Amino acid sequence: MLAEELKASGVGLEFLTGELKGSHDPPGIVFAVLAAMPGMEREYMRDRTLEGQESARRRGKTIGGAGVTDESMLSMALHLRSQETSLRDIAKRLVITTGAKKGRHPLPATVMRMLRERDEQAATAASA
């Protein structure tokens, strides 16, 4: 049981304020429930966030920042990848041409996502 594992590990419960202020040993189900609550709350928040994102997508809302890639950037990235250039070096050579980030370089993760999406589209088209 969780309470026994926590006690064996030397884990206790301490309330910093309130009527139960002080340290308490983990005797039984109440402690186990209190110890499990943060994990349960985290999972609940994660599930609700994912549900909200899915709901927004179904309504046509975009999630995340504005797109900074375009066809010319993809073309240049594909050319540089064919020369076995690293993602970091590709990102350093590309320049964002529109929006608030105009004149800056995309992140390597953005370049990787752009190339992965293009590869997935090509694979889907080839299998169809």
PAMARKE-730168 format. One record per residue (C-alpha): residue number from 0; y, z, x. Coordinates in nm, 2 decimals. Layout:
N
SITE_NUM_Y_Z_X;
...
END
This chain:
128
SITE_0_0.00_0.00_0.00;
SITE_1_0.35_-0.07_0.11;
SITE_2_0.47_0.29_0.11;
SITE_3_0.18_0.40_0.33;
SITE_4_0.25_0.11_0.58;
SITE_5_0.62_0.21_0.59;
SITE_6_0.54_0.58_0.65;
SITE_7_0.29_0.49_0.93;
SITE_8_0.57_0.28_1.09;
SITE_9_0.81_0.57_1.07;
SITE_10_1.03_0.40_0.81;
SITE_11_1.22_0.63_0.58;
SITE_12_1.48_0.60_0.30;
SITE_13_1.83_0.72_0.35;
SITE_14_2.10_0.73_0.08;
SITE_15_2.45_0.74_0.24;
SITE_16_2.63_0.85_-0.08;
SITE_17_2.56_0.97_-0.43;
SITE_18_2.34_1.23_-0.59;
SITE_19_2.04_1.14_-0.36;
SITE_20_2.24_1.16_-0.04;
SITE_21_2.01_1.22_0.26;
SITE_22_1.69_1.11_0.42;
SITE_23_1.36_1.08_0.22;
SITE_24_1.00_1.01_0.32;
SITE_25_0.82_0.73_0.15;
SITE_26_0.60_0.92_-0.10;
SITE_27_0.46_0.67_-0.35;
SITE_28_0.55_0.40_-0.58;
SITE_29_0.92_0.48_-0.62;
SITE_30_0.98_0.43_-0.25;
SITE_31_0.77_0.11_-0.25;
SITE_32_0.98_-0.03_-0.54;
SITE_33_1.31_0.06_-0.37;
SITE_34_1.19_-0.09_-0.04;
SITE_35_1.08_-0.42_-0.21;
SITE_36_1.40_-0.46_-0.42;
SITE_37_1.61_-0.63_-0.15;
SITE_38_1.34_-0.89_-0.09;
SITE_39_1.30_-0.95_-0.46;
SITE_40_1.68_-0.98_-0.51;
SITE_41_1.70_-1.23_-0.22;
SITE_42_1.43_-1.44_-0.37;
SITE_43_1.60_-1.42_-0.72;
SITE_44_1.93_-1.54_-0.57;
SITE_45_1.76_-1.82_-0.38;
SITE_46_1.58_-1.94_-0.69;
SITE_47_1.90_-1.93_-0.90;
SITE_48_2.09_-2.12_-0.63;
SITE_49_1.83_-2.39_-0.61;
SITE_50_1.83_-2.41_-0.99;
SITE_51_2.21_-2.44_-1.00;
SITE_52_2.20_-2.72_-0.73;
SITE_53_1.94_-2.91_-0.92;
SITE_54_2.14_-2.87_-1.25;
SITE_55_2.45_-3.00_-1.07;
SITE_56_2.26_-3.30_-0.93;
SITE_57_2.13_-3.39_-1.28;
SITE_58_2.49_-3.38_-1.41;
SITE_59_2.59_-3.62_-1.13;
SITE_60_2.78_-3.36_-0.92;
SITE_61_2.75_-3.40_-0.54;
SITE_62_2.64_-3.11_-0.33;
SITE_63_2.80_-3.06_0.01;
SITE_64_3.09_-3.21_0.19;
SITE_65_3.23_-3.56_0.16;
SITE_66_3.02_-3.83_0.33;
SITE_67_3.16_-3.94_0.66;
SITE_68_2.92_-4.23_0.74;
SITE_69_2.96_-4.59_0.66;
SITE_70_2.77_-4.92_0.72;
SITE_71_2.94_-4.99_1.05;
SITE_72_2.86_-4.65_1.18;
SITE_73_2.49_-4.69_1.07;
SITE_74_2.48_-5.03_1.24;
SITE_75_2.62_-4.89_1.56;
SITE_76_2.38_-4.59_1.55;
SITE_77_2.08_-4.82_1.49;
SITE_78_2.19_-5.03_1.79;
SITE_79_2.23_-4.73_2.01;
SITE_80_1.89_-4.58_1.90;
SITE_81_1.72_-4.91_1.99;
SITE_82_1.85_-4.86_2.34;
SITE_83_1.68_-4.51_2.33;
SITE_84_2.02_-4.32_2.34;
SITE_85_1.99_-3.95_2.24;
SITE_86_2.13_-3.83_1.91;
SITE_87_2.40_-3.63_2.09;
SITE_88_2.51_-3.94_2.28;
SITE_89_2.51_-4.15_1.97;
SITE_90_2.72_-3.89_1.79;
SITE_91_2.97_-3.89_2.09;
SITE_92_3.01_-4.27_2.07;
SITE_93_3.06_-4.28_1.69;
SITE_94_3.40_-4.22_1.53;
SITE_95_3.46_-4.12_1.17;
SITE_96_3.70_-4.38_1.02;
SITE_97_3.80_-4.22_0.68;
SITE_98_3.88_-3.89_0.52;
SITE_99_3.99_-3.56_0.65;
SITE_100_3.77_-3.59_0.96;
SITE_101_3.91_-3.93_1.06;
SITE_102_3.91_-3.98_1.43;
SITE_103_3.65_-3.72_1.50;
SITE_104_3.28_-3.76_1.60;
SITE_105_3.00_-3.69_1.35;
SITE_106_2.76_-3.41_1.43;
SITE_107_2.42_-3.50_1.58;
SITE_108_2.26_-3.36_1.26;
SITE_109_2.47_-3.61_1.05;
SITE_110_2.36_-3.90_1.27;
SITE_111_1.99_-3.78_1.24;
SITE_112_2.02_-3.76_0.86;
SITE_113_2.18_-4.10_0.84;
SITE_114_1.91_-4.26_1.05;
SITE_115_1.63_-4.07_0.87;
SITE_116_1.76_-4.18_0.53;
SITE_117_1.78_-4.54_0.65;
SITE_118_1.43_-4.52_0.78;
SITE_119_1.30_-4.38_0.45;
SITE_120_1.47_-4.66_0.26;
SITE_121_1.32_-4.92_0.49;
SITE_122_0.97_-4.76_0.45;
SITE_123_1.01_-4.75_0.07;
SITE_124_1.12_-5.11_0.06;
SITE_125_0.83_-5.21_0.29;
SITE_126_0.57_-5.03_0.07;
SITE_127_0.71_-5.18_-0.26;
END
